[in-house]
């Protein structure tokens, strides 16, 4: 299909429309979808994909795809393997200011890998961040050799230039968000560095709590808040002296009072992070409350305890039970679950105990040890 | 000035051009500048400003201004006071989907405050984030009552609708970045919670190091990396037992070995944050190296020690000297500076010692106590 004259006459309006949709989209993948649709809808390209750099792997993975990507092996290769930075097409895009057009990939060494996938007509647009790093690539293709027309080249250039800028910007937003999340997790892991006994506890309990919460229907925003609260749940222990924190036997009454103070101390530290949502603060402040009102610090009961804190409380105890502590051996998964179930409706919210059982059972029937759900 | 027909005929191209500039701009303020220029250049507005919400104050502060903002009192009021969320014009924008146009602010209660500032013609465009919160407002004005023409209204609506989306997106990016920075600072402050003696040290030493570094010509990217390193410089102390960390007298050889280990331990923790720039890692790993090679852990000397680590080393010792520690009283600023100067070229990089002296002196001649530079 060549470019309809109605489109080529009104390229700025089309580009503007795509930019508007992209700016309003919740994430990079959804922002690029209308662009791919426009490429496939208004040019001879039969399929298109947007690839974005994941820096640790130095590989560009698809974030949005559209149209016909060819037979299953190709699709799978793209989805799982992505485009490594060493691939000739990526090397060719590096530093190249403009869209690359290939009429026949068999004739061009930099596109040769695509000929093997039966992709013969190809255009590839680079996306740079503000430091000049190649952070993304927008590809569109045909399954026959194809001479891209002047009108198609103009359309592809117009659309990809603005949307490339947008993609770079959304990429920056995502990287900040990821870094932000890493920093919060590091804050939690820091504590573990002090207390060799709880190594891995933060990540395990966070993963488990998120699974339970997802099954209970919490949305992504709430899951994120729960995750942040989970990272930071014991942050108040930073203020507990070693003599108490690492005490091997029963704690004295005074020690116990100090130890319980970690939830208030943690809340005090957490409120210095003005961006923490209430749900995260709830997890930090209320994860030692009990369903029957016998917990601390407030003795809240039942649904007066926010849901995220109730979820976290169950998972926190479960993970403590299945791991060794100064005062106990590591229990088996079954022993731990039996213990939790015995306190269903007293210590723990009954509904959450049931969901924990389901999460652990589904991991087991999937042939994984229950521990695998925590990986 | 009414809208030139060349502009009104090609609104999508103008809007696209502004979006392109905005997406490539380094920050929200610079992204909005061309928009304000376009409003003042292509309509009868004589001045325009973009205001952005600072959530803690519930106030919208100007991030970019253009043209004639009126006499000095008005400009000052705008710059310093901003637009409080309680202001009638802000209330009128809240939830309003479209641009508000006022021919004569004296006749409209929601714009009355502007009449007092001799602004009579006004248009105000709301900027919402994806959660529907009013995060910004784009204002343009005349100093006479003015009936906005249909063409002007079309131009202003077209430009502000896309740029509003862009502003919301850049605002999200900034908020993620700020939150990210807060999380790193919290990581540092957490340590202080454990060690009452060093309360405030992280913030003071960070502020001082940034001032010294700025005077030495480091750019904003390097300053940010230095700041992050400064927040985290003693993060390795998390692994030091209380018995050593809080030991009141001289440390034994074994204790000293443990204590010195905090720089290696800190580096190990910091490398779990993949986004930390090398400069931040340098500060954490090398802030106990000495100019003459007598420091630890590597005994690096002179310019083999990265600049940021050399800057931080001077500021860290200075702040330790002027504050009380378990083993010493708080020294005066002059005593501390004299001590640092006595170790110019042995412990410390001579150039940095000189710059520290300048920073402290300039704070004093400004009539502030030297401490004020650290606020």
Interface residues (C-beta under 8 A of the other chain):
Chain A: X10 X12 X13 X15 X16 X19 X20 X23 X24 X26 X55 X56 X130 X161 X162 X165 X166 X168 X169 X170 X172 X173 X175 X176 X177 X178 X179 X180 X182 X183 X184 X186 X187 X189 X190 X191 X193 X194 X235 X238 X239 X241 X242 X243 X265 X269 X272 X273 X274 X275
Chain B: X10 X12 X13 X15 X16 X19 X20 X23 X24 X26 X55 X56 X130 X161 X162 X165 X166 X168 X169 X170 X172 X173 X175 X176 X177 X178 X179 X180 X182 X183 X184 X186 X187 X189 X190 X191 X193 X194 X235 X238 X239 X241 X242 X243 X265 X269 X272 X273 X274 X275
